[in-house]
């Protein structure tokens, strides 16, 4: 087993622990009203995204294949506008901004697979 496969297996344990509250919350709806949809679904989306990336890395596929998770950024952007519109948290501006930037990062993630853009980001970071 290569080192990357060992890291992927360890990351699956973390992914399971971090996405389990999403599955539990989707079944039990522990929060009042529509807060369950906005604040709990993001855990399930994280679980799906990390599972896809883990499978891609474990199988040794090109990381560009993980670009299929980019549409998962759309619900996060929608949740941002819902938080802003209805003031669903104590700090709706910051919470909505967090969801919006996370969704935007997911939507733009396939651009990192383009070679020139990847070189540009390496220079910046």
Secondary structure, 3 states (H helix, E strand, C coil): CCHHHHHHHHHHHHHHHHHHHHHHHHHHCCCCCCHHHHHHHHHHHHHHHHHHHHHHHHHCCCHHHHHHHHHHHHHHHHHHHHHHHHCCCCCHHHHHHHHHHHHHHHHHHHHHHCHHHHHHHHHHC
